[in-house]
Amino acid sequence: MGGIASGEARRRKRDLRQVVQMVLDEKVKTTAGEEVEKRVAMVRVQVKQAIEGDVKSARLVADWSGEAPTRQELMGEDGAPLIPRSVEEAQKLLESE
């Protein structure tokens, strides 16, 4: 009987993933009037928040991109975090690489 319940749980999980993918494929209008998939809008919001210094957003964007840095890479020589505080600061960090 455990096998039947296990199969049902897997199907529910699969169905939920499919619903989430379907919703993320839907279009939404941006404040600029551009129509994009919801997944694109989500990424744009998270990137903007990361650039503004939101550490959780920065980690999420890095994880989504497959470029999540190690803890050591996030710390400067003085032990302070290397989180850009502005767009200009983020651009300088990117240019120095």
DABEL-V357875 format. One line per field, one symbol per residue. phi: phi as a letter, one per 40 degrees, with the letter a starting at -180 (. if undefined). psi: psi as a letter, one per 20 degrees, with the letter a starting at -180 (. if undefined). Layout:
phi=???
psi=???
//
This chain:
phi=.cccccccccccccccdccccccccccbccccgccbcdcccccdcccdcccchccccccccccdcgbcccdcccbcccgcccbccaccccccccccc
psi=hhhghgggggggggggghggggghiqqqprhijqorqhhgggggghgghghijoggggggggghijkpqrhhhiprhjiqqlpqirgghghgghhi.
//
